[in-house]
Structure formats: C-alpha cells, structure tokens
Amino acid sequence: MADLIGFTSIALVSLIVFFIALKFQDISKIIFVGLILRILFIILGHYVFALPDSTADARTFEGLAWGIANDGFFNLSSHYRGPHPHFISWLIAIPYSMFGRSILMAQSLSLLVGIACIIFGWKLANKIWDKHTAKKIAWAIALFPSLVLYSVLVMREVYICFFIIVALHGICDWFKTESLRSIILAMIGFVGGVFFHGSISVGAMVFLLIIGYITFKKTFISFYRFHIDYKALTIFFLIVLTFQLYISNKFQVSYLGNFKSSSNIDRIMSKADNATRGTASWPEWLVIKSKDEIFYKAPLRSLYFAFAPFPWDVKEAKHLIGMFDSFLYMYLAYLILRNLKNILKDPILRTILLILLCYIFVFGFGVGNFGTGIRHRAKFTIMFILLAGPLLKRLVFAKKTIKI
C-alpha cells in the first residue's frame, strides 16, 4: 500500500511537471532530464542501495513526520512550532495524515521542489544574464550531483534552495525597480528558508543592511536638497526598526538564537568545538581554542566548509564521493574568480556574492566535519552556479552532443 501511494505521488508530480514543461518550451528538455534523473535516483535509493545521506537525519525527519501524522489531520496545528529544524517533518505530516505513511510520497515532495528550483533558477538567470547563459545555468541545476541527491531525500536542503532563489528574485527586482514589493518578495524567500534553518536569516540581514545604506544615502541627499524622499525614508525607518528589535533580543531564530546569544564569542567557540567530531571531522588545528584564534582560523574554517574534503582528509572509500563534490565547488569557485570583474560591476551579482560569502563564513563556525559540510553547502549551490554562469560551458557542456 505504501508503494502504491508513493508511485501515485511520483506519477502526480510527473504529470504536474509535464504541464509545466509545456509552458516553458525553452527548457522543457532540461526539465524532463532533471525529472527522469531524479526519479531514477528515488527508485535506486528505495529498492537497490542507500543513497548518501539517506539515513540519520533523513530517517529522523520522516519518522517524526509519521509520529505527528498519527494524531490525525485535525490535530496537526497542535504540533506546529513555526520556524524550527523539524518544520519539514510537520510539513510532510500533512499528506501522511491524509493518505498514510509512504517514504516515496515524502520524497516526491522533494522531487517537486527540486524541479521548481530548475525553473525558478532559470527565470532568475534570465533576469541577471542572457538567455544562452540562463539555459546553461538551468542545465547545471538539473545535473549538479548534490542538487539531484537532495531533491530525492527527505531533507531540508532542496526546500532551502528554493526559498533562497525566491529571495534572490526579490533582490534582483529591487535593484531594478527599488519597489517595496520586491523587498517583500525577498523577505518571503528568506523567511521561508528560516522555517527550515534559522541561519538563512543571515542573507536577509545582509540584504537589509545594503538597502539601509542605499536608502540612508538617498534620504540624506534628499534632505540636503530640501526635498524629502518619503519612499526611501520609510524603507530606512523600517529597516532600522527591524534591527532594533533584533539587537534588543525581541526575537530569535533557530541555531543562531537572539542577538545576545549569536554574538556570544564563548558560545561560538563551543559550537565550533562540538561540531568537530567523527571520522569526517576537520583537522584538530581548526578548533578555535581562544578568542585570538578566531581572526585567522575563521577564514580557514570557511575554506574547509566550502571545499572539504581535500585529498589529505580522505580516510575511507566513501570519502571519495565527498572529494568529488568538493572538486566541483572548487571549479565553480575558479569560474567565479575568472568572472569576478563582471560580478563586481553589477550590484545584483555583488550582493549575491556578499550573501554567499557571509553564509560560508557563518556555516564555517557551525560545521566541523565535511560530512555535514557537504549537506549544508548544498543549500548555496545555486548561488555558486549563478555567479559562475557565463563560464559554465567548460564544466557542463564540454560534449558537442549536448546542444543548448
């Protein structure tokens, strides 16, 4: 019965994707390739062998979802905790409470969101780059190994990827229109990501600081010219109010906590120390043991988060998969460096790069082993791909048989 529900779910998602692909003819081939590849991995993972990262947290989230669903559909609200690490379990509990338990059904939800990432990523790339580059970015999102993997697991990564793309749409629109509507769209994206992982709020803070600086500058100039820019003044006031509430510890997010706890150096050091464990742990010399070490070990931890495991970190055969993943990110970083001149000229790309670097820096403290790092950095893969966009042909499209 569980498999019947699961295959029905996959068929329903496939039907939805089919009609969506008809609407987006330019990338219909990309959408279908992404769909088929992901369904293949779902079947292999369910019947043939366990996919990487398909145990531990994935099983915990799914098991918790079934536990919540057992109380019935009309009692789901009693389990709702808002933004929380287990929000994904509450989300999956909704169909579980109506149709019964089926891991394939839970995975089909990830599948649908994974396909949405391809489409929304392509639309975003069209806003930033040209149509040719946008197609390459869509191919990269459809085929990138970690994005494929987390689009078929009961994990939070693909949901976070989707909401980050939504936020980036808002950021892109704001630099083009400076409308309040675009800020709201960006905040919807970031808040949606926060429901799955509190650290996604870092991107919102960076964006609001940038807007705050720009609107303050406009407000100051308008006062100087004896003409009040009410729009800029209103936005600046709302941003100041938001940061005032956070600094005064009026609200908090998961993982980061409130302002007092997130700025507590001792807490940060303890968190970094506790994260360094297991056979996939980062080298002992990366553990921050004093406040002075933060200044030179923080950048090194960020590099390890973005690119580990390095060849010298490989201790088991399964670590080779992680090393392959790390090489892909190294190559994307190389392409970004080659494209840096164009990135720095564009305020949208500069903002995306700054947000990405802040995420890497923050997660560099919270992560201490490359097993966890591989999963967490998958949240930001699409940002890497967007920044490397124009040069992706050397990574993805080397074969002449693939036409774009």
Buried (B, 14 or more C-beta within 10 A) or exposed (E): EEEEBBBBBBEEBBEEBEEBBEEBEEBBBBBBBBBEBBBEBBBEBBEEEEBBBBEEBBEEBBEBBBEBBEEEEEEBEEBEEEBBBBBBBBBBBBBBBEBBBBBBBBBBBBBBBBBBBBBBBBBBBBBBBEEEBBBBBBBBBBBBBBBBBBBBBBBBBBBBBBBBBBBBBBBBBBBEEBEEEBBEBBBBBBBBBBBBBBBBBBBBBBBBEBBBEBBBEBBEEBEEEEEEBEBBBEBBEBBBEBBEEBEEEEEBBBBBBBBEEBEEEEEBBEBBEEBBEEEBBBEEEBBBEEEEBBEEBBEBBBBBBBBBBBEEBBEEEEBEBBBEBBEBBEBBBBBBEEBEEBBEEBBBBBBBBBBBBBBBBBBBBBBBBBBBBBBBBBBBBBBBBBBBBBBBBEBBBEEEEEEB
